[in-house]
Every structure is written in C-alpha cells, then in structure tokens.
Amino acid sequence: MIIVMTSKATLKDRNAIVKRLEGQGYMVDISEGKERTLIGAIGANVDNKDAIMNQLTTLPYVEKVVPILKPYKLAGKEIHERTEIDLGAGVTIGGNQIVIMAGPCAVEGADKVIEIAKALKAAGVKVFRAGAYKPRTSPYSFQGYGLAGLKMLAAVREETGMRIVTEVMAPRDLKHVEKYADVVQVGTRNMHNFELLKDCGKCSKPILLKRGLAATIEEWLLAAEYIMKAGNPNVILCERGIRTFEPYTRNTLDLNAVAAVKHLSHLPVVADPSHGTGRYELVAPMAKASIAAGADGLMLEAHTNPGEAISDSQQTISIKDYRALKKQLQAVAAAVGRKL
C-alpha cells in the first residue's frame, strides 16, 4: 500500500506510521516529494492489510491510502517516479544524461583490454563492459578468463578511471565480481536464476539485469523485484532483444519494452542493440531508436579491430564507427531533451 501524508504532516507523524508498519511486518520505503511524503509499505503475507489500511485512513495527517495492485511492488512507479543510480566517478544513470557502456564481448587478455579501453575513453566512454565469465551455447566455445579476467578489468579501472560492468554467472563467483566490478551484470540466461537474484540482493554494487530471451515484461520486472526485495534497490534494467520467429537478426530488439518499463517502473533502463540485432550494421540505427524510445543508456560491443574479436565479432563496431555514431546519438538525445 501507499500512504500519502498531508502537507502538514510532521517528521514525528511519519516516524509513527513507519514504526507501526514495521511492527506489523511490512517493508517500508519513504519517498520525499516537494509537497507530499509517500510511504510505501510492502508485505504480501500480512493478513490484516484491509484493517490496517482503514485505521491509517482515519489519521488526521494521512491524506489517503492506496493499495498497490501490481505484483512488482518495489520496482513499480507507485512509490518512486524515477531512480538515479550513482556508478561512481561522476557517472549517474537514470537522470538526464545518457550513459554509454562499451567494450568487447569478452576480456581478451591484459594488453588488448587496456588498448580497447584507452581508445574508448578517448572517444568519451566512461563505462567499460567486457565479460570475464562467458555463458556460451557451445561448451567448446571460449568461456572467459574468469577470476584472472576480473583482475584485468580492475587494471583497466586503475589505468583509465572507467567504471567496470561485467557478468556474474554463478552465486559462487558473486563475491569476486562484486570485488572487482562497479556494476554486476546478470545475463539473459540467468534472469530466472532466482537464487542468484537473491544473492545479488545482498550485493553492495548496482545490478544490471538483462531481460530473458523469452521473458515477458512482467517476468523481467519480477526478476528485478527478487533483487530489490532481498535488499538491493540499485537495479538497472537492460533490454537485449528477445527470441522471435525472425532469423535475419540474432534477436528482436524490443523497443516497446523500453518505453513500457519507463512507464511501469522507476528503474533506469539500458538498451543493447549489439545483442538485440547481432549485426554490426544495425547497431547504429537501433541505438538511435533506443534513445528516442526513452533508454537511459546503451550497452555496445566495440573493439579496436572487430575482425579480431574472440567472440561476437559480427555484432561489434569499431572505435571509428563509435565516434561517428556518438555525434548522431548526441543529436537524438538533444531532440528528446537529454544529453550524451
């Protein structure tokens, strides 16, 4: 439920309600507005909810009490209008600034990853993405450098000052990814790995949650709810394409979902046109369309020499292509009242 306080409600009034709700077993979230304070109370197993709502309505400093009907209580917009997440080093996602996360699909070695990172930093990128652990369809494909790869990414941050986003695949690896990364990515194959999501809820770093390749929007938001309910409110949603009947592209980048989650949720949303299309020539047009649809950021696969990329070379753009794309993205961002 959402308790809307009157404009004359005091801090003492608010604290009294919070204490009362927590005593009844509710999780409480407070949102301070310019004129009103909203208190969100989450407690799916509380049997006497109707009675509590009626009691709260009678209080002189409560304007109204509204039930939350959506199954995703914490990720929905009823409590918050917009969440901005600080990634460190002056990078915030969810605000007016569009954030670009770029880099190779996989960590390819200490020297190469530093080379790519420096080139991207020179092009203005502040968040570096690369996989130390690689979930691959074939067990014979390159699986990543693992912990050694994480240490290479830490060296990138030390050398360039860029923020690092990389994927975790198993709960046992989370402590290592949390130590070396600034943003922990949950990939599409793990969106339904509920035990991993719960562990991510105990993580101290923001979580970038990719949509499952066949997940509905509601299932995606409920996956975010698992993380938030476990204690971590800093979730970034990532639309990376879903599997459809169309074989021309690797996936179908669902920009409906970008606009939809911006309407349904307060969480930031990023689009990944690299995985969303699987074709480097489609990355630029879909990146521009993503910003027009409301994306707060983009995740791009970029390389100093895409033809030499260990994995996903067919969807990787060059640094030169990124520089050209950046100018176009700046124009689109300006057209929708944002900055790049």
C-alpha positions in Angstrom: 0.0 0.0 0.0 1.0 3.7 -0.4 0.3 6.1 2.4 0.1 9.7 1.2 0.8 12.1 4.0 -0.8 15.5 4.2 1.2 18.6 3.6 1.1 19.4 7.3 2.4 16.1 8.5 5.5 16.3 10.7 8.5 14.1 10.9 7.1 12.7 14.1 3.9 11.7 12.3 5.8 10.0 9.6 8.0 8.1 12.0 5.0 7.0 14.0 3.5 5.4 10.8 6.8 3.8 9.9 7.2 2.2 13.4 3.6 1.0 13.2 4.0 -0.6 9.8 7.3 -2.2 10.6 5.8 -3.6 13.8 3.2 -5.3 11.6 5.8 -7.0 9.4 5.9 -4.5 6.5 8.9 -3.4 4.5 8.8 0.4 4.4 10.1 2.8 1.7 9.9 6.6 2.0 9.7 9.0 -0.9 10.0 12.7 -0.1 8.2 14.9 -2.6 8.1 18.7 -2.8 4.7 18.9 -1.2 3.9 15.4 -0.1 5.6 12.4 1.5 4.7 9.0 0.3 5.3 5.9 2.5 5.3 2.6 0.6 4.5 -0.5 2.6 5.3 -3.9 1.2 4.0 -7.0 3.0 2.4 -9.7 0.8 1.9 -12.1 3.8 0.2 -9.6 6.1 -3.3 -10.9 6.7 -4.8 -7.8 8.3 -4.0 -5.4 5.4 -7.5 -4.1 5.0 -7.9 -3.4 8.7 -4.5 -1.5 8.8 -5.5 0.5 5.7 -8.8 1.5 7.3 -7.0 2.5 10.5 -4.4 4.6 8.7 -7.1 6.4 6.7 -8.6 7.8 9.9 -5.4 9.5 11.0 -5.5 13.3 10.6 -2.1 13.5 9.0 -2.9 10.9 6.3 -4.4 12.2 3.1 -5.2 8.8 1.6 -4.1 5.1 1.5 -3.8 3.5 -1.9 -3.4 -0.3 -2.5 -0.6 -1.4 -4.8 -2.2 -3.9 -7.2 0.8 -4.7 -9.4 2.8 -7.9 -8.5 6.1 -5.9 -8.6 5.7 -3.7 -5.5 9.2 -2.2 -5.3 10.0 -1.9 -8.9 6.8 -0.2 -9.8 6.2 3.5 -10.2 3.6 3.8 -7.4 6.3 4.6 -4.8 9.0 6.3 -6.9 8.8 8.3 -10.1 12.4 7.9 -11.1 15.5 6.3 -9.6 19.0 7.6 -10.4 21.9 5.3 -9.6 25.4 6.5 -8.9 28.0 4.3 -10.6 30.9 6.3 -9.2 33.5 8.6 -10.8 30.8 11.1 -11.6 28.6 8.7 -13.6 24.9 8.6 -12.8 22.3 6.6 -14.7 18.6 7.3 -14.7 18.9 11.1 -14.9 19.1 13.5 -17.9 22.5 12.1 -19.1 22.6 9.1 -21.4 25.3 6.6 -20.3 27.3 4.6 -22.8 28.7 1.2 -21.7 31.0 -0.1 -24.4 33.8 -2.6 -24.9 34.5 -6.1 -26.3 32.2 -9.1 -25.7 35.0 -10.8 -23.7 38.2 -9.9 -21.9 40.8 -10.9 -24.5 44.0 -10.5 -22.5 45.6 -7.8 -20.3 47.2 -5.8 -23.1 44.3 -5.9 -25.5 41.7 -5.0 -23.0 43.7 -1.9 -21.9 44.2 -0.9 -25.6 40.5 -1.1 -26.2 39.6 0.7 -23.0 42.0 3.6 -23.7 40.6 4.0 -27.2 37.0 4.1 -25.9 37.9 6.5 -23.1 39.5 8.8 -25.7 36.2 8.7 -27.5 34.3 9.8 -24.4 33.1 6.4 -23.0 33.0 6.3 -19.1 31.8 2.8 -18.5 33.7 -0.2 -19.9 31.9 -3.6 -20.5 33.6 -6.9 -21.1 33.0 -10.5 -19.9 35.3 -12.3 -17.6 32.9 -15.2 -17.4 31.2 -16.1 -20.7 28.0 -18.1 -20.9 28.3 -19.8 -24.3 25.8 -22.0 -26.1 28.6 -24.5 -27.0 30.7 -26.0 -24.3 33.7 -25.9 -26.7 33.5 -22.1 -27.2 35.7 -19.7 -25.2 34.4 -19.5 -21.7 36.3 -16.4 -20.5 39.3 -15.9 -18.2 37.3 -16.0 -15.0 39.0 -14.5 -11.9 42.1 -13.6 -14.0 39.8 -11.7 -16.3 38.3 -9.8 -13.4 41.8 -8.7 -12.3 42.4 -7.5 -15.9 39.3 -5.4 -15.7 40.4 -4.0 -12.3 43.6 -2.9 -14.1 41.5 -1.1 -16.7 39.8 0.9 -14.0 43.2 1.7 -12.4 44.7 2.7 -15.7 41.7 4.7 -17.2 39.4 5.6 -14.3 36.5 4.0 -16.2 33.7 2.2 -14.4 33.5 -1.6 -15.0 30.4 -3.7 -15.8 30.8 -7.4 -16.1 28.7 -10.5 -15.8 28.3 -13.0 -12.9 27.1 -16.5 -13.8 27.0 -18.4 -10.5 26.4 -17.5 -6.9 29.9 -18.8 -6.0 31.5 -16.2 -8.3 29.5 -13.2 -7.0 32.0 -12.2 -4.3 34.7 -12.0 -6.9 32.7 -10.0 -9.4 31.5 -7.7 -6.6 35.1 -7.1 -5.6 36.4 -6.1 -9.0 33.4 -4.6 -10.8 31.4 -1.4 -10.3 28.2 -2.9 -11.8 27.3 -6.6 -11.7 25.5 -7.9 -14.7 23.0 -10.7 -14.6 22.8 -12.1 -18.1 19.7 -13.2 -20.1 20.2 -16.9 -19.3 20.2 -16.1 -15.6 17.2 -13.8 -15.4 15.2 -16.7 -13.9 18.0 -17.9 -11.7 16.2 -16.9 -8.5 18.9 -17.9 -6.1 21.4 -15.8 -7.9 19.0 -12.9 -7.9 18.5 -13.2 -4.2 22.3 -13.2 -3.7 22.5 -10.1 -5.9 20.1 -8.5 -3.5 22.7 -8.7 -0.8 25.4 -7.2 -3.1 26.8 -3.8 -2.4 27.1 -2.9 -6.2 24.3 -1.9 -8.6 22.9 -4.8 -10.7 22.4 -4.6 -14.4 19.6 -7.1 -15.1 19.3 -8.3 -18.7 15.8 -9.4 -19.9 15.5 -13.1 -20.5 15.4 -14.1 -24.2 11.8 -15.2 -23.9 10.7 -13.3 -20.8 7.6 -11.1 -20.6 7.9 -7.6 -19.3 6.2 -8.6 -16.1 8.6 -11.5 -15.6 11.5 -9.2 -16.1 10.2 -6.7 -13.5 9.5 -9.5 -11.1 13.1 -10.7 -11.5 14.1 -7.1 -10.5 11.7 -7.5 -7.6 13.7 -10.5 -6.3 16.9 -8.4 -6.1 15.2 -5.4 -4.5 13.2 -7.5 -2.0 16.5 -9.0 -0.9 17.8 -5.6 -0.1 19.5 -4.0 -3.1 17.4 -1.1 -4.6 20.0 -0.3 -7.3 18.8 -2.3 -10.3 19.4 -1.2 -13.9 17.1 -3.0 -16.5 18.6 -4.0 -19.8 16.6 -4.8 -23.0 18.9 -7.0 -25.1 16.5 -8.5 -27.6 14.1 -11.4 -27.3 13.8 -14.6 -29.4 11.1 -14.4 -32.1 10.4 -16.2 -35.4 12.7 -13.8 -37.4 16.0 -15.4 -38.4 17.6 -12.4 -40.1 18.7 -10.8 -36.8 20.2 -12.6 -33.8 17.3 -11.4 -31.6 14.5 -8.9 -31.9 15.3 -5.7 -30.0 12.0 -4.9 -28.3 11.9 -1.2 -28.1 8.2 -1.5 -27.0 9.7 -2.9 -23.8 12.0 0.2 -23.3 9.0 2.5 -23.5 6.8 0.2 -21.4 9.2 -0.2 -18.5 9.8 3.5 -18.4 6.0 3.8 -17.9 5.7 1.0 -15.4 8.9 1.3 -13.4 11.1 3.9 -11.8 14.2 1.9 -12.6 16.7 3.0 -15.2 16.7 1.1 -18.5 19.5 0.4 -20.9 19.3 -1.0 -24.4 21.7 -3.4 -26.0 21.5 -3.1 -29.8 24.5 -5.3 -30.3 22.9 -8.5 -28.9 19.5 -7.2 -29.9 20.4 -7.4 -33.6 23.5 -9.5 -33.9 24.6 -7.4 -36.9 27.1 -4.5 -36.7 25.4 -2.6 -39.5 22.1 -2.4 -37.4 23.7 -1.3 -34.2 23.8 2.4 -35.1 20.1 2.8 -36.2 18.8 0.7 -33.3 21.0 2.7 -30.8 19.5 5.9 -32.1 16.0 4.4 -31.9 16.6 3.2 -28.3 17.4 6.7 -27.1 14.3 8.0 -28.9 12.3 5.4 -27.1 13.5 6.6 -23.7 16.5 4.4 -22.9 18.8 5.9 -20.1 21.8 4.2 -21.6 23.3 1.9 -24.3 25.4 -1.2 -24.0 27.5 -1.5 -27.1 30.1 -4.1 -28.2 33.1 -2.1 -29.6 36.7 -3.1 -30.4 39.8 -1.6 -31.9 39.7 -4.4 -34.6 36.3 -6.1 -34.6 37.5 -8.7 -37.1 39.9 -10.0 -34.4 37.4 -10.1 -31.6 37.3 -13.5 -29.8 33.5 -13.6 -29.7 30.6 -11.8 -31.3 32.7 -10.1 -34.0 29.7 -9.9 -36.3 27.9 -7.5 -34.0 30.9 -5.5 -32.8 31.5 -1.9 -34.1 34.9 -0.3 -34.5 36.1 2.7 -32.4 35.9 4.8 -35.6 32.2 3.7 -36.1 31.5 4.6 -32.4 32.9 8.1 -32.9 30.6 8.7 -35.9 27.7 7.2 -34.0 28.3 9.4 -31.0 27.6 12.5 -33.0 24.3 11.1 -34.2 23.4 10.0 -30.7 24.0 13.5 -29.4 21.6 14.9 -31.9 18.9 12.3 -31.0 19.4 12.9 -27.3 19.1 16.7 -27.7 15.9 16.1 -29.7 14.3 14.3 -26.7 15.6 16.8 -24.2 18.6 14.8 -22.9 22.4 14.9 -23.1 25.0 12.4 -24.1 
